[in-house]
Amino acid sequence: MKVFYFSATGNCLAVAKNIGGEAISVPQAIHEEKSNYKDDAIGFVFPVFDGTYPRIMKELLDKKKFEADYYFAVATYGFFPGNSLYAFQKLASEHGIKLDYSAELLMVDNYLPLFDVEKEIAKLPSKKVEENLLRIASDIAARKHELTKNTMIKSIGAFFEKPMLKKTNSGQAARDFTVNNNCIKCGTCAKVCPAGNIDIQGRMAFDNRCYSCFACIHACPKTAIHIKGEKSDKRWRNPDVKLKELIDANKQEDR
Ligand SMILES: Cc1cc2nc3c(=O)[nH]c(=O)nc-3n(C[C@H](O)[C@H](O)[C@H](O)COP(=O)(O)O)c2cc1C
């Protein structure tokens, strides 16, 4: 089994590791020469961005070919999943992939302009992450066939999130980021950036390839990077994931 994951703050990486099989980072895979992936089961794990899937997931499906007897997708989210899985199911089918199983998993919301990480952590017991993840992992192990239903509310919510999505997908989301004097130029932000969008030589600068995943903001050891309107300066990394794992998953430095 191969599990393709995209993760900024570790939630999706923790899920991919938990599901088992070979976890493959999407930001690495899209630049690999290898173009065909074959296995008995292939899965996709991604965070919900503005009620849908992140644009890097489309880049993956546009660039690579997959062959499996069983396909699944898991979307992690913090508050409202929108129609992310239905949209991804449609995208996959346009690429010749018929999903057999999909599931949403409620985790910590890392969207700083709307959520305070401290309060998100306090909500964790009610989100029952472990219990739900265990169920999803055993569904996949049993090759269960079940697709997440799309509802009117999900579609309406996703519709209203569309203006936000425009900015998220513009590549220019980092225009809302600021860097303060706490920055020690350690380069962690550049290393965790899946777009290779951050230059720390000279005055720190963001280019126009930002995926708006917030990996840089959350990973900065000095909390030097901020986004307009953020609720607090508390940052998040899933406790089951080390910083080095996120760097290995996302780094684009050698390109
Ligand atoms: C730009 C952006 C948009 C987001 N939009 C949503 C959303 O529409 N609904 C939601 O519930 N969570 C949203 N989130 C929260 C993430 O989906 C959630 O925290 C996810 O588990 C993060 O996974 P990761 O740690 O693997 O990056 C958003 C996060 C970001 C950075």
PDBQT file of the ligand as one rigid body, heavy atoms in Angstrom, charges set to zero:
ROOT
HETATM    1  C1  LIG A 301      -5.176  27.916   4.099  1.00  0.00    +0.000 C 
HETATM    2  C2  LIG A 301      -5.908  26.981   5.016  1.00  0.00    +0.000 A 
HETATM    3  C3  LIG A 301      -7.256  26.789   4.857  1.00  0.00    +0.000 A 
HETATM    4  C4  LIG A 301      -7.958  25.926   5.706  1.00  0.00    +0.000 A 
HETATM    5  N1  LIG A 301      -9.283  25.741   5.487  1.00  0.00    +0.000 NA
HETATM    6  C5  LIG A 301      -9.988  24.916   6.291  1.00  0.00    +0.000 A 
HETATM    7  C6  LIG A 301     -11.388  24.717   6.088  1.00  0.00    +0.000 A 
HETATM    8  O1  LIG A 301     -11.997  25.221   5.140  1.00  0.00    +0.000 OA
HETATM    9  N2  LIG A 301     -12.048  23.926   6.959  1.00  0.00    +0.000 N 
HETATM   10  C7  LIG A 301     -11.413  23.333   8.021  1.00  0.00    +0.000 A 
HETATM   11  O2  LIG A 301     -12.095  22.660   8.796  1.00  0.00    +0.000 OA
HETATM   12  N3  LIG A 301     -10.088  23.461   8.233  1.00  0.00    +0.000 NA
HETATM   13  C8  LIG A 301      -9.350  24.248   7.388  1.00  0.00    +0.000 A 
HETATM   14  N4  LIG A 301      -8.000  24.402   7.582  1.00  0.00    +0.000 N 
HETATM   15  C9  LIG A 301      -7.332  23.640   8.688  1.00  0.00    +0.000 C 
HETATM   16  C10 LIG A 301      -6.598  22.379   8.207  1.00  0.00    +0.000 C 
HETATM   17  O3  LIG A 301      -7.323  21.698   7.203  1.00  0.00    +0.000 OA
HETATM   18  C11 LIG A 301      -6.331  21.400   9.351  1.00  0.00    +0.000 C 
HETATM   19  O4  LIG A 301      -5.780  22.015  10.465  1.00  0.00    +0.000 OA
HETATM   20  C12 LIG A 301      -5.468  20.220   8.890  1.00  0.00    +0.000 C 
HETATM   21  O5  LIG A 301      -5.640  19.141   9.776  1.00  0.00    +0.000 OA
HETATM   22  C13 LIG A 301      -3.980  20.560   8.818  1.00  0.00    +0.000 C 
HETATM   23  O6  LIG A 301      -3.263  19.426   8.373  1.00  0.00    +0.000 OA
HETATM   24  P1  LIG A 301      -1.660  19.387   8.380  1.00  0.00    +0.000 P 
HETATM   25  O7  LIG A 301      -1.219  19.549   9.829  1.00  0.00    +0.000 OA
HETATM   26  O8  LIG A 301      -1.302  18.028   7.870  1.00  0.00    +0.000 OA
HETATM   27  O9  LIG A 301      -1.178  20.487   7.505  1.00  0.00    +0.000 OA
HETATM   28  C14 LIG A 301      -7.271  25.243   6.739  1.00  0.00    +0.000 A 
HETATM   29  C15 LIG A 301      -5.885  25.449   6.911  1.00  0.00    +0.000 A 
HETATM   30  C16 LIG A 301      -5.212  26.296   6.067  1.00  0.00    +0.000 A 
HETATM   31  C17 LIG A 301      -3.730  26.497   6.269  1.00  0.00    +0.000 C 
ENDROOT
TORSDOF 0
